[in-house]
Amino acid sequence: MHTILPHHCALCGAGTLNRLLCAGCDADLSHYRAPACPICALPTPAGQVCGACLQRPPAFDRTLAAFSYHFPLDRLLHAFKYSGNLALIEILAKPLAQLAADHPKPDLLLPMPLHPGRLKERGFNQSLEIAKPISRWLDIPLAADACQRTRDTPSQTGLKWKERRSNVRGAFACDLDLCGKKIAVLDDVMTTGATLNEISRILKNRGASEVSAWVVARTL
């Protein structure tokens, strides 16, 4: 099956030569290159571990973020996630794959699971769709069913850190023996990291020796 590429930019509508974004919008994408904490990916002056991660280390060991979460990247993610524009997958996935290629390869790539009710409503798991090409490009086994989301938690939007942590507590289950495995958990956006922290805690309880958070975008 052949993919027919659009003739208009997905952001501004300008004419393109069989590309998803025009040159101007492509240049405006907010690739995340600032010095940042290696654990949570929040900016730090010299790329050192931030105070929050020193005081209360999260369950995940490091974070890779391809973009910072603001315009126009937020528009692309919204169109992909809520309007089902799957043609945007490569724009979102390729920079993360390129970033991850410069780091040690994990044993498994685990997309953030959706609750069955949310999956039925949306029709697809955005994290899984982004993980599929990255798994293929980097030759990392995809563990799509390694974890399940057992509670359909309310949206984290608008919740403070403590509320977010309580909201996702006990939301995941994992029956897989991960003893000694290095796992990369892929999600679309990382805000406080509460959801990634909770699933990482479960993976560590199942024996994972290391958990990395791979996200398309990091909220700063």
N, C-alpha and C positions, 0 to 999 in steps of 0.2 A: 504494500500500500504506500502511495506517495503522499507526502505532506505538502499541501499547497500553502506557501507562505503568503502573508498579507502584503498588500502594496501600500499600506498606510501604517505609520508609527502607532504602536499600542498606547502611547502616552499623549502625544500632541496631535496625531492625525495627519502629520505631514507625509508627503509621498516618500516612499523608500524603494530601493532596488531589491525587492524580495528579502527584506530584513524586518525583524520584529520591531526594532527601534531605529529611529533616524540617528545620524551621527551626533547631533546636539544632545538628544536625550540620553544616548548611550554614555556620552562624556559626563553628563550630570549625575549618573548613578554614584551613590555614596559608598565606594569601596572603603572598607575599614582598614586604614593603614597606620593609625596613630599608635604610639606606645601604650600598651595596656597590660593590666594584670594578667599573667598567664593562666590563672585559675578561673576567674570570672569574666575576663575580657573588658572590664571597665577601665577607662583611661587612667594611667598613672604616669608621672613625669618621665620616668626612665624605663618603663616597662617592668617595674618591680611588682611583687605581690602586694596587693592593696591591704589597708588596715582591717577591713571587714573580713577578708579571707584569712588574715593572720589571727584575728580574735575568734572567729567562728568558721573554721574551714568547712566548705560544703562537702557533700558526699562525692561529687565529681572532682576529678583531678586537674582538668584543664578545659579550656573553651577555645574553639576556633570559630570566628565570626567573619563572614565574607563581606557584609555590609553593615553600616549603621542604619538604624531604623528611622528614617525620615524621608521627606519628599525628595525624589519621585519613587524611591524604592517601595515606600508604603503603598503607593497606588498600584504598583505591579503585584505586590503580594495580595492586596485586597481583591484585585481582579482575578487572580489565580485561585484564591481560597474560597471566595464567596460567589464569584460569577462563573467558576469552572473553566477559566481560560487556560487550558492545559498547554496551549502553544507556548506559554511563558516559562515552562519548566526548565528549558536549557539555559535561559538567561539567569534564572535563580540558582540552578544547580552547578553550572560550570565553574563560576568563581570559587565556590566552596570546594569543589573537587580539586581545583588547582592549588588552593591553599593547603588542603589536606595532604596532597601529594608530597609536600615538603616536610611532612611529619611522619613518625613511625606508624606503620600500618596496624590497625587493630585486627583482632581475630574475627570480630563480627560487627556488622553495621545494623543498628536497631532503630527503626523509625518510631517516633513517639506514637503510641497507640491511641486510637479514638475509641470512645465508648460505642457499642453497637447502635445505640439509639442515635447518637450524633452522626455516625457513619451512614446510617440509613437516610437521615435528613439531608446530609451534604452530598452523598453519592460517591465520595472518594475520600481517602486519607491523604491530605496534602503532604504530610511528612513522608509517607510511603512513596508517593509519586516522585518526590525530589530524590529520595534515597535510591530508587531503581537505577537511574543512569549513573549515579556516583558509584554504586556497587559494581556496575559493569565496567566503567572507565578505570577504576582503581583495583579491580579484581579482589573485592572484599565480599565474603559471603553475607547475604542479606538475611537477617533473622526477623522476618516480618511478623511471625507469630510467637516470638519468644516471651513477650509480655502482653498482658491484657489490662485494659482499663475497666475496673470493676464497678466504679461509681461514675455516674454522669454528673460531674461537678459543675456548679455554676461558673460562668465566665470569670476569669481572674481580673478582667478590666475594672479598674476603679477600686480594687482592694489594696489595702496596705500590706506590707511584707508579712506581718504576723498573721493577718487574715488569709493571705494567699497560702501560707504554709499550712494553716489549719484546714483550708478548703481542700487541699489535695492529699492530706494525710490519709493513708490507707486506700488511695484511689487506684493502686496498681497491684497486680499479682504476677508472679513469674514461677513456673514449675520447672524450668530448665536448669540443669546442673551447669553452672558457669565457673567451676573451680579453676582458678588460674587464668581465666580468659580476660583479654583486654577488649573492652566494648566501647564503641562509639555510638552515642545516642543522637539521632538527628531530629531536629525540630525546626520549624520555620522562623519563629521569633523568640528571643530570650529577653525577658523584662527584668524581673527580680531573680529569676533562676529557681523559684520555689518548686515548680513542676519538675524541672530537670533534677533538682536536688532529691525530690521524693523518689523518682524512678531510679536514680543512681543508688539511693539507699537500699532499695529492694534488690538491685543487681549485686551490690556488694554483699548483701545478706545471702545471696545465692552463690557466692564464692568468687565473683569477679575480682580480679586483682587490680584492675584499673578501669576507670570510666571517664571517657572524654565527651564533652558536649560539643556537637557540631551544629551550628545554627546558620541559617541564611543571613539573619540580621540580628543585631544587638541593639536594644534600646539603651541610650546613654543618659 
